[in-house]
Amino acid sequence: MAKELARKRGFNCRRFLKNNWLLLATILAVVLGIGLGVAVREYGNLSNLDKFYFAFPGEVLMRMLKLIILPLIISSMITGVAALDSGISGKIGLRAVVYYFFTTALAVILGVVLVVAIKPGVSQNAAEIDRMGSTPEVSTVDAMLDLVRNMFPENLVQACFQQYKTKRVEITITTEVDKNATIPTPDPLSTVLPTEISKNITKEYKIVGLYSDGINVLGLIVFCLVFGIVIGKMGEKGKVLMDFFNALNDATMYIVQIIMWYMPLGIIFLIAGKIIEVEDWEIFRKLGLYMATVLSGLAIHSIVILPLMYLIIVRKNPYKFAMGMAQALLTALMISSSSATLPVTFRCAEEKNHVDKRITRFVLPVGATINMDGTALYEAVAAVFISQLNDLELDIGQIVTISVTATAASIGAAGVPQAGLVTMVIVLSAVGLPAEDVTLIIAVDWLLDRFRTMVNVLGDAFGAGIVEKLSQKELELMDVGAEVNIVNPFALDKATKDGSEETEAKKSYVNGAFAIDKSDTISFTQTSQF
């Protein structure tokens, strides 16, 4: 008996492999991908077309994950919000947003402190670094207004595959000459001294609205939020819609499990293809100190700051929680998209860390859109680094401006690869730094983008755990309310024609989400009427 108990308490290799085979397979895929990429780069002479075909299995994985984003966000947000009372969902949403802003601000402050202390750009000059790519044309005011416009899409179907974006177009002003007018003969003095005549020319612009490819996640989240609240208030009438979206969410998660089987193979070629694609490795030596500053900031934020917050509030081991999210973190590291990682994040948070589904369905989609700790830290470091390259001393006011702008711009960054470059231009423009210098860091952005996405996903996960702890009383009240019909406890059910039907458990939806048994309620109402 003692041996049997010791065996149960001890390490069970078979059970460990069964529970963590996907994580182990993903780690092995990362190692194999790096090895394959280095080997093909050294010994294989591939053309650009061959490189494209070589990375095809990785491209298929990305397309699979992006495919599942839309049904997952819609179903999880609607069911998550409808499952909560409007007052409770407001409190949970407020806690989540406060957490997101607080951690993002901490990340920005950490990044500014590190880059000012390490000074990675002081020993270098902008002319020494090769430029790469082009500078995105972005206006700060237009970008912020576009963010608000995308929150309210004019066409819900179009929001599933396109985002709205405005562009400034210069107007060419032409002066027309009257046919009947006499053209005066120019004065000889004015023709001799043309430099004395000066004109102040002001450029005129007009705003042109365009649509760019990509899911308008922010607009869909706002719509699903309102739609879920409305369904929750409908009660019995919203039962059909609630059943539909619950079934859609379950079906989507089953599809995610199928995609997980293919993930290790896709990751091998995703990494190998990226290693083969990189042409200039010398740029990593030139920007080595800058990369070390960003990576050290991301490491401190993810290993010290976020776990410390979780430990203080939840009073549980944060590193055990982080290990439960390991599969999602590895996926984020490989595909550098927090939105595409969302299916895996859901699976890890609910199955490994056992976070309440009412919290994950509401908090995680919002977090994948607006919680960008890693992106904010990266933008703050990059802005100060570019100022150091140009020998520009930033005063306290400019550093505060960078911090505030990086925090705000990171929220507007879509959860897609390298969206930080667009918001980076906004941060540079806010303090008068040359926007074209963003091309200096594009060469290493693809690598840093992966690590900051991993920090973004970890921040979302810790946020779900912290919000669950802070909302524990409200969730317990809802669970108690689900046991007794709190909608109208004194209402008798209508008499049924068939006596056998009276013994069946009648279903009722409290707040549009939870099915309960009314049989206990009937006995309660019959006694309470006397």
Secondary structure per residue as TSV (DSSP state, phi and psi in degrees):
chain	resnum	aa	ss	phi	psi
A	1	M	-	360.0	-43.1
A	2	A	H	-64.8	-39.2
A	3	K	H	-64.7	-40.3
A	4	E	H	-64.6	-40.4
A	5	L	H	-66.8	-40.7
A	6	A	H	-65.4	-37.0
A	7	R	H	-66.2	-37.3
A	8	K	H	-69.2	-38.4
A	9	R	H	-74.4	-28.9
A	10	G	S	-73.1	-177.8
A	11	F	-	-75.4	123.0
A	12	N	-	-105.0	105.0
A	13	C	H	-64.6	-41.6
A	14	R	H	-65.1	-42.4
A	15	R	H	-66.9	-38.7
A	16	F	H	-62.5	-44.4
A	17	L	H	-66.0	-37.3
A	18	K	H	-65.5	-39.1
A	19	N	H	-81.2	-25.4
A	20	N	H	-124.4	21.5
A	21	W	H	-63.2	-35.9
A	22	L	H	-69.1	-41.5
A	23	L	H	-62.5	-45.0
A	24	L	H	-64.2	-40.3
A	25	A	H	-65.4	-36.1
A	26	T	H	-68.1	-42.4
A	27	I	H	-61.6	-43.8
A	28	L	H	-62.1	-38.8
A	29	A	H	-63.9	-37.9
A	30	V	H	-62.5	-46.3
A	31	V	H	-63.4	-46.3
A	32	L	H	-63.6	-38.5
A	33	G	H	-62.5	-44.2
A	34	I	H	-63.8	-45.1
A	35	G	H	-62.8	-44.3
A	36	L	H	-64.9	-41.5
A	37	G	H	-63.1	-45.0
A	38	V	H	-65.0	-42.1
A	39	A	H	-63.9	-46.4
A	40	V	H	-66.8	-36.1
A	41	R	H	-65.6	-38.1
A	42	E	H	-79.1	-43.9
A	43	Y	H	-109.6	-13.8
A	44	G	-	-105.3	130.5
A	45	N	-	-100.9	83.4
A	46	L	-	-93.5	139.7
A	47	S	-	-79.5	172.8
A	48	N	H	-60.9	-36.3
A	49	L	H	-67.6	-40.3
A	50	D	H	-64.1	-38.9
A	51	K	H	-63.2	-38.7
A	52	F	H	-64.0	-45.3
A	53	Y	H	-68.4	-34.2
A	54	F	H	-63.0	-37.7
A	55	A	T	-85.6	7.2
A	56	F	H	-59.4	-44.9
A	57	P	H	-59.7	-34.1
A	58	G	H	-68.8	-37.2
A	59	E	H	-63.3	-37.8
A	60	V	H	-62.6	-40.9
A	61	L	H	-61.1	-45.2
A	62	M	H	-60.7	-42.0
A	63	R	H	-66.9	-37.3
A	64	M	H	-61.2	-47.4
A	65	L	H	-67.1	-39.5
A	66	K	H	-67.6	-31.3
A	67	L	H	-61.1	-35.5
A	68	I	H	-89.6	-7.9
A	69	I	H	-60.4	-48.9
A	70	L	H	-61.2	-56.5
A	71	P	H	-63.5	-30.0
A	72	L	H	-69.4	-46.3
A	73	I	H	-64.3	-46.8
A	74	I	H	-62.2	-50.9
A	75	S	H	-68.4	-41.8
A	76	S	H	-69.7	-41.7
A	77	M	H	-65.8	-45.8
A	78	I	H	-66.1	-47.2
A	79	T	H	-67.5	-37.4
A	80	G	H	-65.2	-45.1
A	81	V	H	-72.9	-40.5
A	82	A	H	-66.4	-26.2
A	83	A	T	-73.8	-12.9
A	84	L	S	-110.0	147.0
A	85	D	-	-64.9	148.8
A	86	S	H	-58.5	-36.6
A	87	G	H	-67.9	-42.2
A	88	I	H	-67.8	-42.4
A	89	S	H	-63.3	-33.5
A	90	G	H	-64.6	-43.0
A	91	K	H	-65.0	-44.0
A	92	I	H	-64.2	-42.6
A	93	G	H	-62.9	-40.9
A	94	L	H	-63.8	-44.1
A	95	R	H	-61.3	-41.8
A	96	A	H	-64.1	-44.5
A	97	V	H	-66.3	-40.9
A	98	V	H	-61.8	-43.5
A	99	Y	H	-60.2	-45.2
A	100	Y	H	-60.7	-47.5
A	101	F	H	-64.3	-42.1
A	102	F	H	-64.4	-48.4
A	103	T	H	-68.1	-35.5
A	104	T	H	-65.3	-42.2
A	105	A	H	-63.6	-40.8
A	106	L	H	-61.5	-40.8
A	107	A	H	-64.3	-41.6
A	108	V	H	-64.7	-45.5
A	109	I	H	-61.1	-43.2
A	110	L	H	-60.5	-44.3
A	111	G	H	-62.8	-43.4
A	112	V	H	-63.9	-43.7
A	113	V	H	-60.9	-45.4
A	114	L	H	-65.0	-45.8
A	115	V	H	-70.6	-31.1
A	116	V	H	-72.1	-34.9
A	117	A	H	-76.8	-44.9
A	118	I	H	-78.7	-33.6
A	119	K	-	53.9	62.2
A	120	P	T	-68.5	-21.6
A	121	G	T	-98.0	-4.3
A	122	V	T	-69.1	-39.3
A	123	S	T	-81.5	1.0
A	124	Q	-	-124.7	170.4
A	125	N	-	-129.9	148.1
A	126	A	G	-59.9	-29.1
A	127	A	G	-71.0	-21.1
A	128	E	G	-78.7	-17.9
A	129	I	S	-102.5	132.3
A	130	D	-	-72.2	134.2
A	131	R	-	-84.4	153.3
A	132	M	-	-148.1	138.9
A	133	G	S	77.5	-163.9
A	134	S	-	-129.6	159.2
A	135	T	-	-85.1	125.1
A	136	P	-	-65.8	138.4
A	137	E	-	-85.8	106.9
A	138	V	-	-135.6	134.7
A	139	S	-	-106.5	134.0
A	140	T	H	-59.4	-47.5
A	141	V	H	-63.7	-46.5
A	142	D	H	-63.4	-38.1
A	143	A	H	-64.2	-42.2
A	144	M	H	-67.7	-39.5
A	145	L	H	-67.3	-37.1
A	146	D	H	-62.6	-34.4
A	147	L	H	-61.0	-44.2
A	148	V	H	-68.9	-40.8
A	149	R	H	-60.0	-41.7
A	150	N	H	-70.2	-18.6
A	151	M	H	-68.8	-23.0
A	152	F	S	-127.1	75.4
A	153	P	-	-66.0	141.8
A	154	E	S	-79.1	-17.4
A	155	N	-	-137.4	114.6
A	156	L	H	-66.1	-37.5
A	157	V	H	-66.4	-42.2
A	158	Q	H	-65.3	-31.5
A	159	A	H	-64.9	-18.1
A	160	C	T	-72.9	-16.2
A	161	F	T	-143.0	-0.6
A	162	Q	E	-142.2	148.9
A	163	Q	E	-115.0	150.6
A	164	Y	E	-88.6	140.2
A	165	K	E	-148.9	134.9
A	166	T	E	-101.3	151.3
A	167	K	E	-136.8	139.2
A	168	R	E	-86.9	128.9
A	169	V	E	-119.9	128.4
A	170	E	E	-73.7	135.3
A	171	I	E	-94.0	127.1
A	172	T	-	-88.3	117.2
A	173	I	-	-89.9	119.1
A	174	T	-	-113.2	133.9
A	175	T	-	-99.0	123.3
A	176	E	-	-90.1	139.1
A	177	V	-	-97.9	132.5
A	178	D	-	-68.6	133.3
A	179	K	T	-64.1	-35.2
A	180	N	T	-83.0	-8.9
A	181	A	S	-76.7	149.6
A	182	T	-	-94.3	132.2
A	183	I	-	-83.8	118.6
A	184	P	-	-68.6	146.7
A	185	T	-	-75.9	128.8
A	186	P	-	-65.5	141.9
A	187	D	-	-69.1	134.7
A	188	P	H	-58.3	-32.7
A	189	L	H	-66.5	-37.9
A	190	S	H	-70.9	-28.2
A	191	T	H	-77.9	-26.3
A	192	V	H	-77.3	-37.5
A	193	L	-	-117.6	70.7
A	194	P	G	-73.5	-19.0
A	195	T	G	-72.8	-15.0
A	196	E	G	-75.8	-18.4
A	197	I	-	-93.4	118.1
A	198	S	-	-125.7	142.7
A	199	K	-	-128.3	138.3
A	200	N	-	-91.9	107.9
A	201	I	-	-97.2	122.3
A	202	T	-	-103.8	131.5
A	203	K	-	-82.4	138.5
A	204	E	E	-107.6	138.8
A	205	Y	E	-125.7	155.5
A	206	K	E	-127.8	150.3
A	207	I	E	-92.9	126.3
A	208	V	E	-115.0	127.7
A	209	G	E	-87.1	131.8
A	210	L	E	-131.3	161.9
A	211	Y	E	-117.5	129.7
A	212	S	E	-111.8	152.8
A	213	D	E	-67.9	143.6
A	214	G	S	133.9	144.8
A	215	I	-	-68.4	132.0
A	216	N	-	-82.7	79.6
A	217	V	H	-63.5	-40.4
A	218	L	H	-63.1	-43.2
A	219	G	H	-64.4	-40.9
A	220	L	H	-65.6	-38.5
A	221	I	H	-65.4	-42.8
A	222	V	H	-62.2	-44.5
A	223	F	H	-64.1	-46.7
A	224	C	H	-64.0	-33.7
A	225	L	H	-62.3	-49.8
A	226	V	H	-66.9	-43.4
A	227	F	H	-61.6	-42.0
A	228	G	H	-65.0	-40.6
A	229	I	H	-62.5	-41.4
A	230	V	H	-64.6	-44.7
A	231	I	H	-61.7	-41.2
A	232	G	H	-61.2	-33.5
A	233	K	H	-81.0	-16.4
A	234	M	H	-76.0	-20.0
A	235	G	G	65.7	-123.9
A	236	E	G	-62.4	-34.3
A	237	K	G	-65.5	-29.3
A	238	G	G	-87.6	5.6
A	239	K	H	-60.1	-43.7
A	240	V	H	-63.2	-46.8
A	241	L	H	-64.0	-39.5
A	242	M	H	-64.5	-42.4
A	243	D	H	-61.5	-40.7
A	244	F	H	-62.4	-49.0
A	245	F	H	-72.5	-29.9
A	246	N	H	-64.5	-43.4
A	247	A	H	-65.4	-39.8
A	248	L	H	-62.1	-41.0
A	249	N	H	-65.1	-42.9
A	250	D	H	-63.9	-43.2
A	251	A	H	-63.9	-38.6
A	252	T	H	-63.8	-41.8
A	253	M	H	-66.9	-31.3
A	254	Y	H	-65.7	-40.5
A	255	I	H	-64.1	-37.2
A	256	V	H	-59.8	-41.2
A	257	Q	H	-62.3	-36.8
A	258	I	H	-65.7	-42.2
A	259	I	H	-63.2	-33.6
A	260	M	H	-59.5	-31.4
A	261	W	H	-66.1	-32.4
A	262	Y	H	-86.4	-17.7
A	263	M	H	-55.2	-47.8
A	264	P	H	-55.8	-41.9
A	265	L	H	-65.2	-43.7
A	266	G	H	-63.4	-38.1
A	267	I	H	-66.6	-36.3
A	268	I	H	-55.1	-50.3
A	269	F	H	-80.3	-23.3
A	270	L	H	-66.0	-45.3
A	271	I	H	-71.3	-48.0
A	272	A	H	-59.5	-41.5
A	273	G	H	-63.6	-36.7
A	274	K	H	-71.2	-38.9
A	275	I	H	-63.9	-41.1
A	276	I	H	-67.3	-33.5
A	277	E	H	-70.3	-32.1
A	278	V	-	-67.3	127.5
A	279	E	-	-97.4	-43.3
A	280	D	-	-112.2	103.4
A	281	W	S	-85.3	-11.7
A	282	E	H	-65.4	-29.1
A	283	I	H	-63.5	-26.7
A	284	F	H	-68.8	-31.3
A	285	R	H	-72.0	-40.5
A	286	K	H	-66.8	-37.8
A	287	L	T	-102.3	21.3
A	288	G	H	-60.6	-43.4
A	289	L	H	-69.3	-37.1
A	290	Y	H	-64.1	-44.8
A	291	M	H	-63.4	-39.7
A	292	A	H	-64.0	-36.1
A	293	T	H	-65.1	-46.5
A	294	V	H	-63.7	-47.6
A	295	L	H	-66.0	-37.0
A	296	S	H	-67.1	-37.6
A	297	G	H	-64.2	-44.9
A	298	L	H	-62.5	-38.4
A	299	A	H	-66.3	-45.3
A	300	I	H	-63.0	-41.8
A	301	H	I	-65.5	-40.5
A	302	S	I	-85.7	-26.6
A	303	I	I	-97.5	-26.8
A	304	V	I	-112.7	-58.4
A	305	I	I	-68.2	-54.7
A	306	L	H	-62.8	-46.5
A	307	P	H	-62.4	-34.2
A	308	L	H	-66.1	-41.2
A	309	M	H	-61.2	-44.8
A	310	Y	H	-62.6	-41.8
A	311	L	H	-65.1	-42.8
A	312	I	H	-66.3	-41.1
A	313	I	H	-85.9	-47.8
A	314	V	H	-88.5	-26.3
A	315	R	-	62.2	39.4
A	316	K	S	-131.1	167.0
A	317	N	-	-68.1	112.2
A	318	P	H	-70.6	-28.8
A	319	Y	H	-75.1	-29.1
A	320	K	H	-67.6	-38.7
A	321	F	H	-63.6	-43.3
A	322	A	H	-64.8	-36.3
A	323	M	H	-65.9	-32.6
A	324	G	H	-65.1	-25.2
A	325	M	T	-94.6	10.0
A	326	A	H	-57.7	-41.0
A	327	Q	H	-62.3	-42.8
A	328	A	H	-66.9	-38.7
A	329	L	H	-66.4	-40.9
A	330	L	H	-65.0	-40.6
A	331	T	H	-62.8	-43.3
A	332	A	H	-62.6	-38.9
A	333	L	H	-64.1	-34.3
A	334	M	H	-83.0	-38.2
A	335	I	H	-107.5	-7.0
A	336	S	-	49.5	44.2
A	337	S	-	-147.1	115.1
A	338	S	H	-69.6	-31.0
A	339	S	H	-69.2	-43.3
A	340	A	H	-69.2	-23.9
A	341	T	H	-80.9	-12.6
A	342	L	H	-52.7	-42.7
A	343	P	H	-58.1	-40.6
A	344	V	H	-72.4	-35.5
A	345	T	H	-62.2	-43.7
A	346	F	H	-57.7	-48.6
A	347	R	H	-61.8	-43.9
A	348	C	I	-69.2	-43.7
A	349	A	I	-65.0	-39.7
A	350	E	I	-85.0	-39.7
A	351	E	I	-91.2	-39.9
A	352	K	I	-86.8	-45.3
A	353	N	S	-100.1	-3.9
A	354	H	-	55.7	40.9
A	355	V	-	-75.7	140.7
A	356	D	-	-56.2	131.9
A	357	K	H	-63.4	-29.7
A	358	R	H	-64.6	-26.9
A	359	I	H	-85.1	-48.1
A	360	T	H	-62.9	-40.1
A	361	R	H	-66.5	-24.5
A	362	F	H	-94.4	-43.2
A	363	V	H	-83.1	-42.7
A	364	L	H	-64.8	-45.8
A	365	P	H	-61.6	-38.3
A	366	V	H	-66.8	-41.8
A	367	G	H	-63.3	-39.3
A	368	A	H	-65.2	-18.6
A	369	T	H	-96.6	-43.0
A	370	I	H	-114.3	-14.3
A	371	N	-	-93.1	101.3
A	372	M	-	-127.8	67.3
A	373	D	H	-60.6	-49.3
A	374	G	H	-63.1	-40.6
A	375	T	H	-64.8	-42.5
A	376	A	H	-63.7	-43.3
A	377	L	H	-62.6	-44.2
A	378	Y	H	-62.0	-42.0
A	379	E	H	-67.8	-38.7
A	380	A	H	-64.6	-44.9
A	381	V	H	-63.7	-44.8
A	382	A	H	-63.7	-39.8
A	383	A	H	-64.9	-46.2
A	384	V	H	-67.7	-37.1
A	385	F	H	-60.7	-44.1
A	386	I	H	-66.5	-36.1
A	387	S	H	-65.9	-36.9
A	388	Q	H	-67.1	-36.8
A	389	L	H	-62.8	-33.8
A	390	N	T	-93.3	11.6
A	391	D	T	55.8	39.9
A	392	L	-	-106.9	124.7
A	393	E	-	-86.2	124.1
A	394	L	-	-94.2	130.9
A	395	D	-	-84.3	178.2
A	396	I	H	-61.3	-39.6
A	397	G	H	-61.6	-41.4
A	398	Q	H	-68.7	-36.8
A	399	I	H	-66.3	-39.7
A	400	V	H	-64.6	-40.5
A	401	T	H	-60.8	-43.6
A	402	I	H	-60.1	-43.1
A	403	S	H	-63.3	-47.7
A	404	V	H	-66.6	-43.5
A	405	T	H	-66.9	-39.9
A	406	A	H	-64.0	-38.3
A	407	T	H	-64.7	-46.8
A	408	A	H	-69.4	-41.5
A	409	A	H	-68.5	-34.0
A	410	S	H	-65.8	-30.7
A	411	I	H	-66.4	-35.8
A	412	G	H	-80.6	-7.2
A	413	A	S	-72.4	124.4
A	414	A	-	-67.1	151.4
A	415	G	S	-79.3	51.0
A	416	V	S	-122.6	161.5
A	417	P	T	-58.1	134.8
A	418	Q	T	60.0	26.2
A	419	A	T	-70.6	-18.5
A	420	G	H	-63.3	-24.2
A	421	L	H	-65.7	-38.2
A	422	V	H	-65.9	-47.1
A	423	T	H	-69.9	-24.3
A	424	M	H	-61.9	-38.5
A	425	V	H	-63.3	-38.0
A	426	I	H	-62.2	-44.6
A	427	V	H	-64.0	-43.3
A	428	L	H	-64.4	-42.0
A	429	S	H	-66.2	-29.7
A	430	A	H	-65.1	-29.2
A	431	V	T	-112.6	12.9
A	432	G	T	77.2	18.9
A	433	L	-	-83.3	150.6
A	434	P	-	-63.7	119.4
A	435	A	G	-65.9	-28.4
A	436	E	G	-68.2	-14.7
A	437	D	G	-73.9	-4.9
A	438	V	G	-64.0	-22.9
A	439	T	G	-68.4	-15.0
A	440	L	G	-70.6	-28.1
A	441	I	T	-109.1	0.6
A	442	I	H	-61.9	-34.4
A	443	A	H	-61.0	-31.4
A	444	V	H	-106.8	1.4
A	445	D	H	-64.6	-35.1
A	446	W	H	-61.0	-32.7
A	447	L	H	-79.8	-46.6
A	448	L	H	-64.3	-31.6
A	449	D	H	-59.1	-36.3
A	450	R	H	-67.0	-42.8
A	451	F	H	-71.8	-38.7
A	452	R	H	-71.4	-29.8
A	453	T	H	-65.6	-38.2
A	454	M	H	-62.3	-40.2
A	455	V	H	-68.0	-38.1
A	456	N	H	-59.0	-46.0
A	457	V	H	-66.4	-39.9
A	458	L	H	-64.3	-39.6
A	459	G	H	-63.2	-39.8
A	460	D	H	-61.2	-43.5
A	461	A	H	-66.9	-47.8
A	462	F	H	-60.4	-36.2
A	463	G	H	-61.3	-41.9
A	464	A	H	-62.2	-43.0
A	465	G	H	-65.5	-40.8
A	466	I	H	-69.2	-44.4
A	467	V	H	-64.0	-36.8
A	468	E	H	-61.2	-43.4
A	469	K	H	-64.3	-44.7
A	470	L	H	-68.1	-24.7
A	471	S	T	-102.2	17.1
A	472	Q	H	-62.7	-40.1
A	473	K	H	-64.0	-43.6
A	474	E	H	-64.1	-40.3
A	475	L	H	-66.3	-38.2
A	476	E	H	-66.5	-39.3
A	477	L	H	-62.3	-38.0
A	478	M	H	-66.9	-38.2
A	479	D	H	-65.1	-39.2
A	480	V	H	-66.9	-40.7
A	481	G	H	-64.7	-26.5
A	482	A	H	-72.9	-20.2
A	483	E	H	-84.1	-25.4
A	484	V	T	-124.6	137.0
A	485	N	T	-70.5	96.2
A	486	I	-	-82.7	-2.9
A	487	V	S	-70.6	-51.9
A	488	N	-	-155.3	84.0
A	489	P	T	-69.2	-15.3
A	490	F	T	-98.5	8.0
A	491	A	-	-90.2	126.8
A	492	L	-	-83.7	144.1
A	493	D	-	-73.2	149.9
A	494	K	-	-65.8	142.3
A	495	A	-	-67.1	139.0
A	496	T	-	-98.7	152.1
A	497	K	S	-68.2	-42.7
A	498	D	S	-92.0	128.2
A	499	G	G	-65.8	-29.2
A	500	S	G	-68.1	-24.6
A	501	E	G	-72.2	-20.0
A	502	E	G	-67.5	-27.2
A	503	T	G	-81.3	-12.6
A	504	E	S	-73.7	148.7
A	505	A	-	-75.4	117.3
A	506	K	-	-88.9	140.2
A	507	K	E	-100.6	142.3
A	508	S	E	-140.3	147.2
A	509	Y	E	-104.3	118.4
A	510	V	E	-94.7	122.2
A	511	N	T	59.7	22.2
A	512	G	T	78.7	9.8
A	513	A	T	-133.7	-38.1
A	514	F	E	-106.0	124.7
A	515	A	E	-82.9	128.1
A	516	I	E	-128.4	164.8
A	517	D	E	-93.4	126.0
A	518	K	-	-90.6	-2.1
A	519	S	H	-61.7	-39.2
A	520	D	H	-68.9	-33.9
A	521	T	H	-66.4	-36.2
A	522	I	H	-63.7	-46.2
A	523	S	H	-64.5	-34.3
A	524	F	H	-67.1	-42.0
A	525	T	H	-71.0	-33.7
A	526	Q	H	-66.8	-36.0
A	527	T	H	-80.5	-30.8
A	528	S	H	-77.1	-13.4
A	529	Q	T	-78.4	-13.2
A	530	F	-	-91.3	360.0
